[in-house]
Amino acid sequence: MIQKQRWLPLITSLLTLTGCQTVLESKTQTEGPKLLPAELPSYTAGEFFMFDKGIVNTVQSKSGNIVEWKNNYNITRRALSNFVIPDLAWTNRTRKSKGETTAHPGTLWPLKVGNRAVIPFNQVITNHDGSDPMTLTRDWECAVAETATISVMAGTFDTYQIICKRFSETSGRLRATRTFYYAPSIGHYVLKEDDYRSNPDKRQELVAYGFNSTYLPKREQETSVSLPRERFWDIQVSKIDSPTRQPLCPDRPAYVTIPYCTLQQSCLCTTPS
């Protein structure tokens, strides 16, 4: 009964969620786009997604449902293709994390409005200095709330809005709300918002996306071949910076197929490796 009671405020409070207020106010005037059910993202090594805080997340490898990510600050992550489930592992300069869940890897997918699920998640965070680890249990209650057309720096996209809520185990109070706007056309979320009860809110907006040609076999790097993901070539030619894979930044790997902005205009060329 507790879970059923929690879903009522999840649905009725959508119009007052702080991080989604602008989008949802427009939804009261116009119906969201009609989207086909969306399958799980199918990532490929070399894909990258650049966000507005200067973070560039690049797929290092993919095996089954497991995706290995690395960003331009040398933070590594192991995650499921289902990004709604928290990272299974991550490592930065000071700490590392290992997590596990009993949720099915395809929970909520294929996406369609009305899908919902509970995602239990256990996590152990270990400090590199040898201090005592921290163990956390965080269960997320998630729902595909609606479709919405939103504009971010990378462009305008038809998206599914996925809202996840986390409640206190002791008081039952809302602790955090995480909202994804997933764009089937590019196979990744274009906006992620984290609203916390006690901590500063966070927001990640997509600036650009594309493919790092150095992840291709060397033979293919030296010839004019199609990229492994056709969706990147569906973009108008005027939005592609380097279809011939010429390096856009000195002493950097060649990045291609970046809509709406060039690497020279972004922080990618100046951010330390």
Backbone torsions as a table, in degrees:
resi	resn	phi	psi	omega
1	MET	NA	-31.5	-178.0
2	ILE	-63.1	-44.6	-178.9
3	GLN	-63.9	-38.9	-179.6
4	LYS	-65.0	-38.1	-179.7
5	GLN	-68.3	-31.3	-179.0
6	ARG	-71.0	-30.2	-178.3
7	TRP	-69.6	-27.5	178.8
8	LEU	-62.8	-49.6	176.1
9	PRO	-65.8	-27.2	177.1
10	LEU	-62.1	-43.1	-178.6
11	ILE	-76.0	-43.3	-174.9
12	THR	-75.4	-17.2	-177.8
13	SER	-96.3	4.4	-177.0
14	LEU	-58.6	-34.9	-176.1
15	LEU	-74.9	-9.3	-178.6
16	THR	-115.5	6.0	178.9
17	LEU	-64.8	126.5	-174.6
18	THR	-58.7	-48.8	-173.7
19	GLY	-70.2	-17.5	-175.2
20	CYS	-116.2	13.2	-169.9
21	GLN	-61.9	-44.1	-177.0
22	THR	-61.6	-46.8	-178.5
23	VAL	-64.4	-43.2	-174.7
24	LEU	-73.2	-29.5	175.4
25	GLU	-64.0	-38.5	178.7
26	SER	-69.0	-28.7	-179.8
27	LYS	-65.2	-27.2	-179.9
28	THR	-69.4	-18.5	-178.6
29	GLN	-98.4	-34.5	-179.1
30	THR	-132.9	143.3	179.3
31	GLU	-73.2	145.7	179.3
32	GLY	-66.6	164.1	-179.1
33	PRO	-64.4	149.2	177.0
34	LYS	-86.8	116.2	-177.7
35	LEU	-118.0	144.0	172.5
36	LEU	-70.4	154.7	175.0
37	PRO	-52.0	134.0	-174.5
38	ALA	-98.6	128.4	177.5
39	GLU	-79.3	164.6	176.9
40	LEU	-54.7	144.0	175.2
41	PRO	-58.7	145.7	178.2
42	SER	-119.3	84.8	-174.0
43	TYR	-74.6	155.3	178.6
44	THR	-129.5	139.1	177.4
45	ALA	-54.3	128.4	-178.8
46	GLY	109.4	-21.1	176.5
47	GLU	-65.4	141.4	174.6
48	PHE	-135.3	154.8	-179.7
49	PHE	-135.1	118.6	-176.5
50	MET	-100.2	129.5	-179.1
51	PHE	-112.8	167.0	-167.3
52	ASP	-69.6	-14.3	177.8
53	LYS	-90.5	12.6	179.1
54	GLY	87.6	7.7	-180.0
55	ILE	-87.7	130.7	175.9
56	VAL	-119.8	110.4	179.9
57	ASN	-95.5	123.9	-177.4
58	THR	-120.4	135.4	176.4
59	VAL	-74.3	121.1	177.8
60	GLN	-86.5	-40.3	179.8
61	SER	-164.5	164.9	177.7
62	LYS	-144.3	131.3	177.1
63	SER	-136.6	111.3	-175.2
64	GLY	62.2	-124.5	178.6
65	ASN	-91.6	0.8	-175.2
66	ILE	-97.5	129.0	179.7
67	VAL	-118.8	130.5	175.6
68	GLU	-100.1	124.1	-178.7
69	TRP	-115.1	154.3	171.1
70	LYS	-147.2	138.1	178.1
71	ASN	-108.0	178.3	-175.1
72	ASN	-75.9	4.8	171.5
73	TYR	-110.7	18.3	177.8
74	ASN	62.0	26.9	171.4
75	ILE	-88.9	126.1	-179.4
76	THR	-106.3	148.1	179.6
77	ARG	-140.3	142.1	169.2
78	ARG	-113.6	123.0	-173.4
79	ALA	-141.7	162.8	171.4
80	LEU	-80.1	156.4	172.3
81	SER	-56.9	-30.0	175.5
82	ASN	-78.0	90.6	-174.7
83	PHE	-66.6	-13.0	178.0
84	VAL	-64.6	-32.5	176.4
85	ILE	-77.7	129.6	-179.5
86	PRO	-55.3	159.8	-177.8
87	ASP	-56.9	138.3	177.6
88	LEU	-74.8	-26.4	177.5
89	ALA	-160.8	149.7	171.1
90	TRP	-153.6	155.7	179.7
91	THR	-141.2	130.1	171.4
92	ASN	-126.5	-164.6	-173.8
93	ARG	-67.7	-27.8	-172.7
94	THR	-115.2	-21.7	-174.4
95	ARG	-144.4	166.8	171.6
96	LYS	-142.7	156.6	-175.9
97	SER	-133.6	147.5	171.9
98	LYS	-134.9	129.1	-176.7
99	GLY	-129.9	162.9	177.3
100	GLU	-149.3	154.9	179.7
101	THR	-145.4	152.4	174.4
102	THR	-94.9	-1.1	179.7
103	ALA	-68.2	145.4	175.9
104	HIS	-65.1	140.4	-179.2
105	PRO	-56.2	-25.4	-179.4
106	GLY	-99.8	17.7	-179.7
107	THR	-51.3	131.4	-179.8
108	LEU	83.8	-17.8	-175.0
109	TRP	-101.3	151.0	-6.4
110	PRO	-60.2	140.8	-177.7
111	LEU	-68.6	133.8	167.1
112	LYS	-156.2	149.5	-175.9
113	VAL	-58.5	132.1	-179.1
114	GLY	105.7	-19.3	176.4
115	ASN	-61.9	141.9	177.1
116	ARG	-152.7	157.4	-177.6
117	ALA	-164.7	157.7	172.0
118	VAL	-104.1	130.2	-178.5
119	ILE	-116.5	98.5	175.7
120	PRO	-74.5	140.4	-176.4
121	PHE	-146.1	125.5	175.9
122	ASN	-111.2	138.9	-172.7
123	GLN	-141.6	137.9	173.7
124	VAL	-120.8	121.0	179.8
125	ILE	-106.8	125.2	-177.3
126	THR	-115.4	132.4	177.7
127	ASN	-86.6	142.3	-179.9
128	HIS	-68.9	-17.2	-178.7
129	ASP	-81.6	1.1	176.9
130	GLY	87.5	2.1	178.3
131	SER	-70.0	168.3	-174.2
132	ASP	-59.2	136.8	177.8
133	PRO	-70.8	162.7	178.8
134	MET	-116.3	128.8	179.5
135	THR	-108.1	130.7	-176.6
136	LEU	-128.4	142.9	170.7
137	THR	-120.8	117.5	-176.3
138	ARG	-134.7	110.1	178.5
139	ASP	-98.1	130.1	-178.4
140	TRP	-108.1	134.9	175.4
141	GLU	-108.1	112.8	-168.5
142	CYS	-117.7	149.4	177.2
143	ALA	-148.0	143.4	170.3
144	VAL	-84.1	104.2	-167.3
145	ALA	-81.7	-43.0	-174.9
146	GLU	-170.0	177.8	168.4
147	THR	-106.6	152.7	-178.4
148	ALA	-155.3	142.7	171.6
149	THR	-96.2	118.1	-177.4
150	ILE	-126.8	154.4	178.1
151	SER	-112.2	128.0	174.1
152	VAL	-127.2	-179.0	-176.6
153	MET	-63.4	-25.8	179.3
154	ALA	-81.0	-10.8	179.9
155	GLY	139.5	-166.0	179.3
156	THR	-110.1	132.0	-172.4
157	PHE	-136.3	144.9	167.8
158	ASP	-84.6	127.7	-170.7
159	THR	-134.3	159.7	164.2
160	TYR	-96.4	133.5	176.0
161	GLN	-96.6	119.6	179.8
162	ILE	-112.0	121.4	-178.3
163	ILE	-113.9	125.8	177.8
164	CYS	-119.4	137.8	-179.0
165	LYS	-124.5	143.9	176.9
166	ARG	-124.2	130.1	-176.6
167	PHE	-112.5	153.1	175.9
168	SER	-65.3	135.7	178.7
169	GLU	-69.0	-26.4	-176.2
170	THR	-93.1	-49.5	-175.2
171	SER	-95.1	-19.8	-175.9
172	GLY	79.1	3.5	-179.3
173	ARG	-76.7	152.3	177.7
174	LEU	-66.2	127.4	179.6
175	ARG	-104.7	-34.6	-176.9
176	ALA	-159.2	150.7	173.9
177	THR	-128.1	127.3	178.8
178	ARG	-118.9	127.2	-176.5
179	THR	-123.6	127.6	174.9
180	PHE	-110.5	142.8	168.0
181	TYR	-115.1	103.0	-174.3
182	TYR	-96.0	127.7	-179.8
183	ALA	-103.8	106.9	179.2
184	PRO	-58.1	-27.5	-176.5
185	SER	-65.3	-25.6	178.2
186	ILE	-118.5	-4.5	176.3
187	GLY	71.5	32.0	178.4
188	HIS	-161.1	164.0	177.1
189	TYR	-80.0	144.2	-179.4
190	VAL	-102.8	-11.4	177.5
191	LEU	-151.4	134.8	176.5
192	LYS	-133.8	128.5	-178.6
193	GLU	-125.9	130.3	176.1
194	ASP	-116.6	118.3	177.8
195	ASP	-112.3	120.0	-176.2
196	TYR	-111.1	149.7	177.9
197	ARG	-74.9	-35.0	-173.1
198	SER	-121.0	-9.2	-177.7
199	ASN	-119.7	163.8	177.7
200	PRO	-60.7	142.4	178.0
201	ASP	-71.4	158.5	179.2
202	LYS	-130.3	150.7	-179.4
203	ARG	-146.8	132.7	176.7
204	GLN	-125.3	121.3	-178.9
205	GLU	-117.5	131.5	-177.5
206	LEU	-68.9	131.1	178.1
207	VAL	-102.6	-41.2	-178.1
208	ALA	-160.8	163.0	176.9
209	TYR	-150.6	157.5	-178.4
210	GLY	177.5	-149.7	-173.0
211	PHE	-141.2	133.5	177.9
212	ASN	-92.3	110.0	-172.2
213	SER	-67.2	-16.6	-179.9
214	THR	-70.0	-11.5	176.6
215	TYR	-83.5	-8.7	175.1
216	LEU	-76.3	155.4	171.7
217	PRO	-54.5	147.4	-174.6
218	LYS	-55.0	-38.4	-179.9
219	ARG	-59.4	-40.4	-178.5
220	GLU	-75.8	-26.1	177.1
221	GLN	-66.1	-28.9	-174.8
222	GLU	-91.8	-1.4	179.6
223	THR	-127.1	162.7	178.8
224	SER	-87.1	93.1	180.0
225	VAL	-120.5	162.1	177.9
226	SER	-72.3	145.4	174.7
227	LEU	-68.8	154.6	-176.1
228	PRO	-69.7	-12.8	-178.8
229	ARG	-117.7	108.9	-175.5
230	GLU	-62.6	-27.2	-173.6
231	ARG	-60.8	-26.3	-179.9
232	PHE	-72.2	-23.0	-178.5
233	TRP	-94.1	2.2	175.2
234	ASP	-81.3	-8.1	-179.8
235	ILE	-78.0	146.8	179.0
236	GLN	-59.5	145.0	-176.3
237	VAL	-57.9	-33.0	-178.4
238	SER	-63.9	-16.1	-179.0
239	LYS	-100.1	4.7	-179.1
240	ILE	-104.3	124.1	-175.6
241	ASP	-79.5	-38.3	-172.5
242	SER	-147.5	72.9	-179.5
243	PRO	-65.7	-15.9	178.8
244	THR	-94.2	8.5	176.8
245	ARG	62.9	34.1	173.6
246	GLN	-81.1	136.2	-178.7
247	PRO	-58.7	134.8	179.4
248	LEU	-94.6	-15.1	-179.4
249	CYS	-131.1	137.2	178.2
250	PRO	-59.1	139.0	175.6
251	ASP	58.3	27.2	177.6
252	ARG	-124.1	155.4	173.7
253	PRO	-60.9	155.6	179.1
254	ALA	-75.6	123.7	175.3
255	TYR	-110.4	139.3	-175.4
256	VAL	-133.0	165.9	174.1
257	THR	58.6	62.1	-180.0
258	ILE	-115.5	107.6	-178.1
259	PRO	-78.4	149.1	167.6
260	TYR	71.8	-14.2	175.5
261	CYS	-157.4	156.8	178.2
262	THR	-105.4	160.0	179.8
263	LEU	-65.6	-29.6	177.6
264	GLN	-62.1	-30.2	-178.4
265	GLN	-85.4	-11.3	-175.4
266	SER	-102.0	177.0	-179.6
267	CYS	-84.4	-3.3	-172.9
268	LEU	-63.6	-32.0	-177.6
269	CYS	-75.8	-20.0	-173.9
270	THR	-111.9	-9.8	-180.0
271	THR	-75.5	128.9	-179.0
272	PRO	-61.3	148.5	178.1
273	SER	-72.2	NA	NA
